[in-house]
Amino acid sequence: MVIIALMLHTIGHKIIAAKNYAVSEFRVWIIQKKKRIIPTGLLIPLLFSFVSNGSWSIPLIESTVIKEIPALRARKKFKHLTNFEMGIIALAGPLMSILIALIFKAANLPGFEKFIIINYTIGLVALIPFSTLDGARILSGSKYLYLGTIVFLVSTVLLMQVTSLIVTIVFALILATILASIAFYKSI
């Protein structure tokens, strides 16, 4: 189930990257020391699972490498990807994970509870603004987009417990837009 959730997350990146004349590649999160590569994206989840005796489980930590296609970018206003475009491409993965979780939660299919939790967790972990995770790219692209995304995520998780899918998405979008707009207008 984790592999399917990660594939859907990555497909979200790839679709929006293609629309911005770029490509995105899936990479397991690594730390490189001299000539040694440490797959921290694999080790951290295993460590959490081992220390908690299996009660805590977090999915594989991944990052997305985004590369522009120069020949196709010639059609765009800017030759290179802007920080905002990078932020939008980075946002596509967590948003895909959250929407998949919401759809499966609304469908209320038995046996998919773990899949829903995995998708929420992938979306949440990806939004942490650290290093090469999606959250850092979204935050560097637009702090208001990042704020709106966090508000949308938290409100969808809370509202989905008490109301339907459509009402959850509409109210979460309205709340995220209002709070991001207030933050934007206060900064001017």
TATA-V268520 format. One record per helix or strand of 3 or more residues. SS is the DSSP state (alpha for helix, beta for strand). FROM is the first residue (numbers start at 1). TO is the last residue. If there is no record, write none. Layout:
BEGIN
ss=(SS:SS)
from=(FROM:FROM)
to=(TO:TO)
END
This chain:
BEGIN
ss=(alpha:beta:beta:beta:alpha:beta:alpha:alpha:alpha:alpha:alpha:alpha)
from=(2:22:31:36:40:62:70:83:113:134:143:165)
to=(19:28:33:38:51:68:73:107:126:141:159:187)
END
